[in-house]
Amino acid sequence: MRSGKIPSMRILISNDDGYLAPGINALAEQLSSFADIVVVAPDSNRSGSSNSLTLDRPLRVMKSDKGYYSVNGTPSDCVHIALTGLLDERPDLVVSGINQGQNMGDDTLYSGTVAAATEGFLFGISAIAFSQVAHGWSELDAAARLAKDIVLRNLDALNAPFLLNVNIPNRPYAALNKVVATRLGKRHESEPVIRSADPHGNEIFWIGPAGRAKDAGEGTDFHATEQGWVSVTPLQIDLTHGPQLERLRTVLP
Ligand code: MN
């Protein structure tokens, strides 16, 4: 593994758990060992915020004691602001995470972690989203070391922009010994909404948990992490459905 700083290597780091989350701190510490890093992240937990930009109010940027920038907006806002005005220089890579909890299959559409990386990718910058398949941060240092390994492995490919979604099992570093390329699996539909009442007796709703894995076959992200392997899925943004496009062409005037 390389040691020391790589000349003029700049990495923008964001997340959706907020700038105070242990996951972003661990990632920033690992990546700062070889690159110049800038952290721009939401000022609170914005998990599940997807690719949303805040257009109905102004955004404020604060700087913490550690030099991290926090924004009262979404992960996409953070990367957008960084790339379009806050930073003096364009980063070579955008990295997001490390998220507390997996982002696999359909999760990637809702994930703010993936969204922050996607925002970089939409600006033509290679980007990687990191999530840990667990809650509680018990093996966070292992995940951060592994994230650094994956960044270093991909440095030579930065010029042809890629978007990677990485899910890291909650294991000690020595047990993270297999890293595989995967495709997204698929989930069943989400669990029902949870009905409850506020203290005044008014009905309230909590969005229910994500559905169980439906397509978790060999080659998927679900399957890989089940085996304890690190899953790396290359993503694209074009959602066009080819066969349906052909069908539409035959039925539209
Ligand atoms: Mn999150």
Boltz pocket constraint, residues with backbone or C-beta under 6 A from the ligand:
constraints:
  - pocket:
      binder: B
      contacts: [[A, 16], [A, 17], [A, 46], [A, 47], [A, 48], [A, 99], [A, 100], [A, 112], [A, 113]]
      max_distance: 6.0
